[in-house]
Amino acid sequence: MTKANGAPLVVFESVDKVYDGMTKVVDDLNLRIEQGEFLTLLGPSGSGKTTTLMMLAGFEAPTKGNILFDGAPLNNVPTYKRDFGIVFQNYALFPHMTVAENLAFPLRMRRIGKSDIEARVQRTLSMVKLDALKDRMPTQLSGGQQQRVALARALVFEPRMVLMDEPLGALDKQLREHMQLEIKRLHEELGIAMLYVTHDQSEALTMSDRIAVFDEGRIQQIGPPRDVYARPQTTFVASFMGENNRLDGTVNATQGRDVSVQMNANGPPIRAMQAGDAVQAGETVTLMVRPESIRISHADGADNSFDGRIEEVVYHGDHVRLGIAVDGVGTLVARHPVSEAGTEFTPGDTVPVSWSAQQMHAFAGSSPSNPSNGD
């Protein structure tokens, strides 16, 4: 839940960032970050998300436009005077200092008294559950422990905001998922604003109050995780936020947001819901439906219900991934939970498939290529 309270904490006003006088990596960015919210910038490599964070931190300067912090211009304020804690993927710990000394460093730079430094360091180490490791050197810590120290150092001087750039990228999957929950816990406990950069969709969905999906220097969509995932406004967002089946067809008719689409001359009509720009009869559209939305049954009240032939079965532990050919429609991928009855599937089997129009989105134009979800 966004913790907005009055004026936003950060505002980007028509911000551009151009490199070499030609390459525009951030293009007319207008963005508000609310007091106390956890906002994630999500996108593929080169989409502008890290550059946006670096401009806010002061490591890069906008080519055009303004950045405001608490209503005051930030463009000409040096990095060390901005009240931000910053966490990077490589931790950036001082190798010659103990854990406690690493945390004390930003306090000494701010000329905090010795007794206050000791109290703040102890309090912050307790917060990240590293009390017992305060006298260790960074080389004596695991990757997850080093990341906790880096996070604690960003919090110890009680900043107004914390900026994090791919902070969990170097951790293994299990530890990364654990740290996601720890960071979310700290955010809820402290109530300070956090700006988080990642290319990991699952990470963004797990942690965020809002997600801003970037591509080619622009925000393609911004909103709560559930809205961005379940109601994408562009084919890029639909493709980048998890797996989607994509089919091209021609609109037969529209009624409000409801559309009827013909896949080919002999195929059955398919019902879907318009997303993004409005479409009209006769126009080409791309239909997208997520694998988990396809039921292996003729579900009661389903808007789309067909028989299909299984072409591929892949076991994934908690679910099986099925490739299913539907005559006149195309090949669909479905995810079927192993916990449900009827999980023994064999290529060549005929199975019922169905999904609702609400779960299938119709976008103007033909199907795009898959966007990268690289670093």
C-alpha positions as CSV (number, residue, x, y, z in Angstrom):
1,M,0.0,0.0,0.0
2,T,1.4,3.4,-1.0
3,K,1.9,5.5,2.1
4,A,1.2,8.9,0.5
5,N,0.7,11.8,2.9
6,G,0.3,15.2,1.3
7,A,3.0,16.3,-1.1
8,P,5.3,13.7,-2.8
9,L,8.8,13.2,-1.5
10,V,10.4,13.2,-5.0
11,V,9.3,14.6,-8.3
12,F,10.9,14.2,-11.7
13,E,9.7,16.9,-14.0
14,S,10.2,16.3,-17.8
15,V,13.7,14.8,-17.2
16,D,15.9,13.7,-20.1
17,K,19.3,12.1,-19.9
18,V,21.4,12.1,-23.1
19,Y,24.8,10.5,-23.5
20,D,27.3,11.6,-26.2
21,G,24.8,14.2,-27.3
22,M,22.8,11.5,-29.1
23,T,21.7,8.6,-27.0
24,K,18.6,9.4,-24.9
25,V,18.6,6.9,-22.1
26,V,15.8,8.7,-20.1
27,D,13.1,10.4,-22.2
28,D,10.7,13.0,-20.8
29,L,10.4,11.3,-17.4
30,N,7.6,12.5,-15.1
31,L,7.5,10.6,-11.9
32,R,6.3,11.1,-8.3
33,I,7.6,9.1,-5.4
34,E,5.4,9.3,-2.4
35,Q,6.4,9.7,1.3
36,G,7.2,6.3,2.7
37,E,6.4,4.2,-0.3
38,F,8.4,1.3,-1.8
39,L,8.7,2.0,-5.5
40,T,10.4,-0.4,-7.9
41,L,11.9,0.6,-11.2
42,L,11.6,-2.6,-13.4
43,G,12.9,-3.1,-16.9
44,P,15.4,-4.8,-19.2
45,S,19.0,-3.7,-19.7
46,G,19.3,-0.2,-21.1
47,S,15.7,0.8,-20.3
48,G,16.7,3.8,-18.2
49,K,15.9,2.5,-14.7
50,T,19.4,2.6,-13.2
51,T,20.1,6.0,-14.8
52,T,17.0,7.3,-13.2
53,L,18.3,6.1,-9.8
54,M,21.8,7.6,-10.5
55,M,20.3,11.0,-11.3
56,L,18.4,11.0,-8.0
57,A,21.5,9.9,-6.1
58,G,23.5,12.7,-7.7
59,F,26.0,10.4,-9.6
60,E,24.5,11.6,-12.9
61,A,23.0,15.0,-13.9
62,P,19.9,15.4,-15.9
63,T,20.4,16.8,-19.4
64,K,17.0,18.5,-19.2
65,G,14.3,18.9,-16.6
66,N,14.2,19.1,-12.8
67,I,14.3,16.8,-9.9
68,L,12.7,18.0,-6.7
69,F,13.2,16.5,-3.2
70,D,10.6,17.5,-0.6
71,G,9.7,20.4,-2.8
72,A,13.3,21.8,-3.2
73,P,15.4,21.6,-6.4
74,L,17.9,18.8,-6.3
75,N,19.8,19.2,-9.6
76,N,22.8,21.1,-8.1
77,V,23.0,19.5,-4.7
78,P,26.1,17.3,-4.4
79,T,25.7,13.6,-3.7
80,Y,27.1,13.8,-0.1
81,K,24.5,16.5,0.8
82,R,21.5,14.4,-0.4
83,D,19.8,12.6,2.5
84,F,19.9,9.2,0.9
85,G,21.2,5.8,1.9
86,I,22.5,3.9,-1.1
87,V,22.9,0.1,-1.6
88,F,24.6,-1.4,-4.6
89,Q,24.9,-4.9,-5.9
90,N,28.7,-5.1,-5.1
91,Y,28.1,-4.1,-1.4
92,A,31.0,-1.5,-1.5
93,L,32.1,-2.4,2.1
94,F,35.4,-1.1,3.4
95,P,37.5,-4.3,3.6
96,H,39.9,-3.0,6.3
97,M,37.0,-2.1,8.7
98,T,34.9,-4.4,10.9
99,V,31.2,-4.6,10.5
100,A,30.7,-2.0,13.3
101,E,33.3,0.3,11.8
102,N,31.6,0.1,8.4
103,L,28.4,1.3,10.0
104,A,30.1,4.0,12.1
105,F,31.8,5.5,9.0
106,P,28.8,7.5,7.7
107,L,28.1,8.7,11.2
108,R,31.6,9.9,11.7
109,M,31.5,11.8,8.4
110,R,28.4,13.6,9.7
111,R,30.3,14.4,13.0
112,I,27.9,12.5,15.2
113,G,29.1,12.1,18.8
114,K,30.9,8.9,19.8
115,S,28.2,7.7,22.3
116,D,25.5,8.3,19.8
117,I,27.4,6.5,17.1
118,E,27.8,3.4,19.3
119,A,24.0,3.5,20.1
120,R,23.0,3.9,16.5
121,V,25.3,1.1,15.3
122,Q,24.1,-1.3,17.9
123,R,20.4,-0.5,17.2
124,T,20.9,-0.9,13.4
125,L,22.8,-4.1,13.8
126,S,20.0,-5.5,15.9
127,M,17.5,-4.4,13.2
128,V,19.3,-6.5,10.6
129,K,20.1,-9.3,13.1
130,L,23.8,-9.0,12.9
131,D,24.6,-8.2,16.5
132,A,26.9,-11.1,17.0
133,L,29.0,-10.3,13.9
134,K,29.9,-6.7,14.7
135,D,33.6,-7.4,15.1
136,R,34.1,-9.5,12.0
137,M,35.8,-8.2,8.8
138,P,33.8,-8.3,5.5
139,T,35.9,-11.1,4.2
140,Q,34.7,-13.3,7.1
141,L,31.0,-12.9,6.1
142,S,28.8,-14.7,3.6
143,G,27.3,-12.9,0.7
144,G,24.0,-12.5,2.5
145,Q,25.7,-11.2,5.6
146,Q,27.6,-8.7,3.6
147,Q,24.4,-7.5,1.9
148,R,22.8,-7.0,5.4
149,V,25.8,-4.9,6.4
150,A,25.5,-2.8,3.3
151,L,21.8,-2.3,4.0
152,A,22.5,-1.5,7.6
153,R,25.1,1.1,6.6
154,A,22.5,2.8,4.4
155,L,20.0,2.9,7.3
156,V,22.3,3.8,10.2
157,F,22.3,7.6,9.7
158,E,18.4,7.6,9.5
159,P,18.1,8.9,5.9
160,R,14.9,10.3,4.4
161,M,15.1,7.7,1.6
162,V,17.0,4.6,0.6
163,L,18.1,3.9,-3.0
164,M,18.9,0.3,-4.0
165,D,20.4,-0.7,-7.4
166,E,20.1,-4.5,-8.0
167,P,21.1,-5.2,-4.4
168,L,20.3,-8.9,-4.4
169,G,21.7,-9.8,-7.8
170,A,24.8,-11.6,-6.5
171,L,22.9,-13.9,-4.1
172,D,21.6,-17.4,-4.8
173,K,17.9,-17.9,-5.3
174,Q,16.9,-19.0,-1.8
175,L,18.9,-16.3,-0.1
176,R,17.7,-13.7,-2.5
177,E,14.1,-14.6,-1.7
178,H,14.8,-14.5,2.0
179,M,16.4,-11.0,1.7
180,Q,13.4,-9.7,-0.3
181,L,11.2,-10.4,2.7
182,E,13.8,-8.9,5.1
183,I,13.9,-5.7,3.1
184,K,10.2,-5.6,2.9
185,R,10.0,-6.1,6.7
186,L,12.5,-3.2,7.3
187,H,10.5,-0.9,5.0
188,E,7.3,-1.6,6.9
189,E,9.0,-1.2,10.2
190,L,10.8,2.1,9.4
191,G,8.3,3.7,7.1
192,I,10.9,5.5,5.0
193,A,10.7,5.8,1.2
194,M,12.7,3.2,-0.8
195,L,13.5,3.3,-4.5
196,Y,14.5,-0.1,-5.8
197,V,15.9,-1.0,-9.2
198,T,15.7,-4.6,-10.6
199,H,15.2,-6.6,-13.8
200,D,13.6,-9.4,-11.7
201,Q,9.8,-9.4,-12.1
202,S,9.2,-11.7,-9.2
203,E,11.3,-9.5,-6.9
204,A,9.3,-6.4,-8.0
205,L,6.0,-8.2,-7.4
206,T,7.0,-9.4,-4.0
207,M,8.4,-6.2,-2.5
208,S,6.7,-3.1,-4.0
209,D,3.9,-0.8,-3.2
210,R,4.1,0.3,-6.9
211,I,6.1,-0.8,-9.9
212,A,7.2,1.5,-12.7
213,V,7.9,-0.6,-15.8
214,F,10.6,1.0,-18.0
215,D,11.5,0.5,-21.7
216,E,13.5,2.7,-24.0
217,G,13.8,5.4,-21.4
218,R,10.1,5.8,-20.7
219,I,7.7,4.5,-18.1
220,Q,5.4,2.1,-20.0
221,Q,3.1,1.6,-17.0
222,I,3.1,2.4,-13.3
223,G,0.8,1.0,-10.5
224,P,0.4,-1.5,-7.8
225,P,1.9,-5.0,-8.5
226,R,-1.5,-6.7,-9.0
227,D,-2.6,-4.1,-11.5
228,V,0.6,-4.1,-13.5
229,Y,0.6,-8.0,-13.7
230,A,-3.1,-8.6,-14.2
231,R,-4.1,-5.5,-16.3
232,P,-1.1,-4.7,-18.5
233,Q,-1.6,-1.6,-20.7
234,T,0.9,-2.4,-23.5
235,T,2.2,-5.6,-25.2
236,F,5.6,-4.8,-23.7
237,V,4.4,-4.8,-20.2
238,A,2.3,-8.0,-20.7
239,S,5.3,-9.7,-22.2
240,F,7.9,-8.5,-19.7
241,M,5.7,-9.2,-16.6
242,G,5.9,-13.0,-16.8
243,E,5.0,-15.6,-19.5
244,N,2.1,-15.0,-21.9
245,N,0.5,-16.9,-24.8
246,R,0.3,-14.5,-27.8
247,L,-2.0,-15.0,-30.7
248,D,-2.8,-12.7,-33.7
249,G,-6.3,-12.3,-35.1
250,T,-8.8,-9.8,-36.6
251,V,-11.6,-8.1,-34.6
252,N,-15.1,-9.3,-35.6
253,A,-17.0,-7.0,-33.2
254,T,-16.7,-4.9,-30.1
255,Q,-19.1,-4.1,-27.3
256,G,-17.6,-1.8,-24.7
257,R,-14.3,-3.4,-23.7
258,D,-15.5,-6.8,-24.8
259,V,-14.1,-7.9,-28.3
260,S,-14.7,-10.9,-30.5
261,V,-11.7,-12.0,-32.5
262,Q,-11.3,-14.3,-35.4
263,M,-8.0,-16.2,-35.5
264,N,-8.4,-17.4,-39.1
265,A,-11.2,-18.0,-41.7
266,N,-12.1,-21.4,-40.3
267,G,-11.3,-20.9,-36.6
268,P,-13.8,-20.2,-33.8
269,P,-14.3,-16.6,-32.5
270,I,-12.5,-15.8,-29.3
271,R,-13.7,-13.3,-26.6
272,A,-11.2,-11.0,-25.0
273,M,-11.0,-7.6,-23.2
274,Q,-9.5,-4.5,-24.8
275,A,-6.3,-3.2,-23.2
276,G,-4.5,0.0,-24.0
277,D,-5.7,1.7,-27.2
278,A,-9.2,1.0,-28.4
279,V,-9.7,-1.4,-31.3
280,Q,-12.4,-1.5,-34.0
281,A,-13.9,-4.2,-36.2
282,G,-11.6,-5.3,-39.0
283,E,-8.4,-4.3,-37.1
284,T,-5.5,-6.7,-36.4
285,V,-5.0,-7.4,-32.7
286,T,-2.6,-9.4,-30.5
287,L,-4.3,-11.5,-27.9
288,M,-2.5,-12.4,-24.7
289,V,-3.5,-14.9,-21.9
290,R,-1.2,-16.2,-19.2
291,P,-0.5,-20.0,-18.9
292,E,-1.9,-20.1,-15.3
293,S,-5.3,-18.6,-16.6
294,I,-5.9,-21.6,-18.9
295,R,-7.9,-24.3,-17.2
296,I,-7.7,-28.0,-18.2
297,S,-11.5,-28.3,-18.2
298,H,-14.6,-27.0,-19.8
299,A,-15.1,-24.6,-16.8
300,D,-18.6,-23.5,-16.1
301,G,-19.3,-20.0,-17.5
302,A,-16.0,-19.9,-19.4
303,D,-16.1,-17.4,-22.4
304,N,-13.7,-19.5,-24.4
305,S,-13.9,-23.3,-24.3
306,F,-12.3,-25.8,-26.7
307,D,-10.7,-29.2,-27.1
308,G,-7.0,-29.4,-27.7
309,R,-4.3,-32.0,-28.3
310,I,-1.3,-32.2,-25.9
311,E,2.0,-31.8,-27.8
312,E,4.4,-31.3,-24.8
313,V,4.5,-32.2,-21.1
314,V,7.2,-30.7,-18.8
315,Y,7.2,-31.5,-15.1
316,H,8.1,-28.5,-12.8
317,G,7.5,-30.0,-9.4
318,D,4.5,-28.0,-8.2
319,H,3.0,-27.8,-11.8
320,V,3.2,-29.4,-15.2
321,R,3.7,-27.2,-18.2
322,L,1.6,-28.3,-21.2
323,G,1.9,-27.3,-24.8
324,I,-1.6,-27.7,-26.3
325,A,-2.6,-27.4,-30.0
326,V,-6.2,-26.0,-30.5
327,D,-7.5,-26.3,-34.0
328,G,-8.3,-22.9,-35.5
329,V,-6.7,-21.1,-32.6
330,G,-3.0,-22.1,-32.3
331,T,-0.7,-23.7,-29.7
332,L,-1.1,-22.6,-26.1
333,V,1.0,-23.1,-23.0
334,A,-0.9,-24.0,-19.8
335,R,0.3,-24.5,-16.3
336,H,-1.6,-27.2,-14.4
337,P,-1.1,-27.6,-10.6
338,V,0.2,-31.1,-9.7
339,S,-2.0,-30.9,-6.6
340,E,-5.1,-31.1,-8.7
341,A,-6.6,-34.3,-9.9
342,G,-5.8,-35.4,-13.4
343,T,-2.1,-34.5,-13.6
344,E,-1.0,-37.6,-15.7
345,F,-0.8,-36.2,-19.2
346,T,0.7,-37.8,-22.3
347,P,1.5,-36.2,-25.7
348,G,-1.3,-37.0,-28.1
349,D,-4.0,-36.9,-25.4
350,T,-7.1,-34.8,-26.1
351,V,-8.0,-32.4,-23.3
352,P,-10.5,-29.7,-22.7
353,V,-9.2,-26.1,-22.3
354,S,-11.0,-22.9,-21.2
355,W,-10.4,-19.4,-20.0
356,S,-12.4,-16.2,-19.4
357,A,-12.5,-13.1,-21.6
358,Q,-11.4,-11.1,-18.5
359,Q,-8.1,-13.0,-18.5
360,M,-7.3,-12.5,-22.2
361,H,-6.1,-9.0,-23.2
362,A,-6.5,-7.6,-26.8
363,F,-3.9,-5.1,-27.9
364,A,-4.0,-3.1,-31.2
365,G,-1.4,-4.4,-33.7
366,S,0.4,-7.6,-34.3
367,S,2.4,-9.7,-31.9
368,P,5.8,-8.2,-30.8
369,S,9.0,-10.0,-30.1
370,N,9.8,-11.1,-26.6
371,P,11.5,-8.3,-24.6
372,S,14.7,-9.1,-22.8
373,N,14.7,-9.4,-19.1
374,G,18.5,-9.0,-18.7
375,D,20.4,-7.1,-16.1
